[in-house]
Amino acid sequence: MATKRKSSGRSGKESPDATELLVLELQEIHSAESQLSRVLPRLAKALDSEELGTLMDERLAEGERIIKEIESVFDEMEESPGRKKNVAAEGLINDAREHVQEIEAGPALDAVLIGAMQKTEHYCIAAWGTAKALAQAVGQKTAVRAMERALKEGGPFDERLTKLAAEEITPALVAAAQSEDDQSGTNGGKGSSRKRGSQDQASA
């Protein structure tokens, strides 16, 4: 088991080596994926787009695989996931939860949740890349393979979210807004006609 070395300086801060940093990074990733695995099914229930729901399911399966692979790495390194929660991932996930509570189901919520998912995915991609580099530096091949696979799937997943937003969700959002404007204009016009008619009668 890796132990943190004390710094020789006066700050009293620790000076972890590459192996210890790898463990810390993997613990952060494990926490992030665990949090995602709990929230994704709830987010999926709030979606209007079936395709976005399918993407959420795929990301859930990917996250569950990443968790298992990281736990295998911990076993090899005689380490544990730890109990410290990844606060960066927690903030991104809470943001998505708030959107579900505040926005009505439909294109608007789908668009916002795509953005929330992409922010989270970008964070994960950065973390996977960092962990891969550290794993390569210390020769932890199992971790390298796990992170390479995550990166290989993460990039295309992000691109698919972008494509879905551009081709389906955003056009539906714009169309819904235009429809509301048209209805408001029609109702407003009728109201003006009735008002003018009343005024004409009063003048007569």
RAVEN-V758567 format. One record per helix or strand of 3 or more residues. SS is the DSSP state (h for helix, s for strand). FROM is the first residue (numbers start at 1). TO is the last residue. If there is no record, write none. Layout:
<<SS FROM TO> <SS FROM TO>>
//
This chain:
<<h 18 45> <h 50 77> <h 87 102> <h 107 138> <h 141 203>>
//
